[in-house]
């Protein structure tokens, strides 16, 4: 009698332990299952730039290529008269979307060149980008963080003395900080575009 009573708690304990293992196993398996589901799921919409954009510019078209030669161009490196950036034209006020995750590190107004501009930095690839010729009041404040597809700014206006409304993109390696990228410190913005995994 004592043996059977003593044995009963042992069997009960074993059953409880087995139940705990089963429950624990399910609890462990469940997140793994959902994690594998999340991995195999298609990327969320925020991973891409909005439809109808070119270089992130709503309704944009390339109007000047990187390193294009313009006789008399005053903003080239050491007087080489080459366009150190990419111009994407679009109607005034059209939206410009972020290429990836980063933060605003500079902004300002340069009446002789960039006009209204912001400087953004992408830590994941250690590169910076200046966006020039922006609409007044559309620029983000320094320290603002953003993700791909977020609104960066709006295309500027001809009132700044430009021959057409466009965004000027100029890129460089590293965190360029609060100063806009100069013509001898730049690289082709497509290098940054490609590094961020955007479609060519």
C-alpha positions, 0 to 999 in steps of 0.5 A: 500500500505504501509502495503504491501510494509512493509510486503514484506521485512519481507517475504523476510527476513524470506525467507533469514533467512530460506535459511541461516538456511538450508545452515548452517544446510547442512554445519554442517551436512556435516562434521558430515557425513564425520566424521562418514564415517571416523570413520567407514572406515577401518584402514589405512595401517600405523596402521599395521606393514608391511607384512612378519615381526615378531616383526617388523623385516623383515623375522624375527624369534624368536631365544631367548625368554625372561627370557630363561636360558643360562648356563654361560650367563653373561648379566642376572640380578645379575648373574641369567644367564637368557636372559633379552630380546627377540632376533629376528634373520634375515639376516644382513641388513633386516629392522626393523619397529617401533611398534607405535608412539614415539621418539628416546631418546638414541643411542650408541655403546656397544662393550661388549653387545648391540653393536650398539643400539637405545632407543625409548620411547612410550608416549601413554603407558609410556614405553621404548624399547632398540633395540640392535645389529643394523647395523652400520649407520642404527640407527635414531638420538636422538629426531627423532619421528616416527609412526607405520610402519616407518623404525627404523633400520636394522639388524646387522652383525656377525662382532660384535662377535655375533653368528648370526645376530639378533635384541635384544629387551628389554623393561621397564616402563617409559622413560628410557632416553639415557641409554640402559635398564639394565638386572634388570630394564626390563620387557617382551617386549611382555607387551609393544607389547600388550600395543601398540595394536599389534596382539599377 
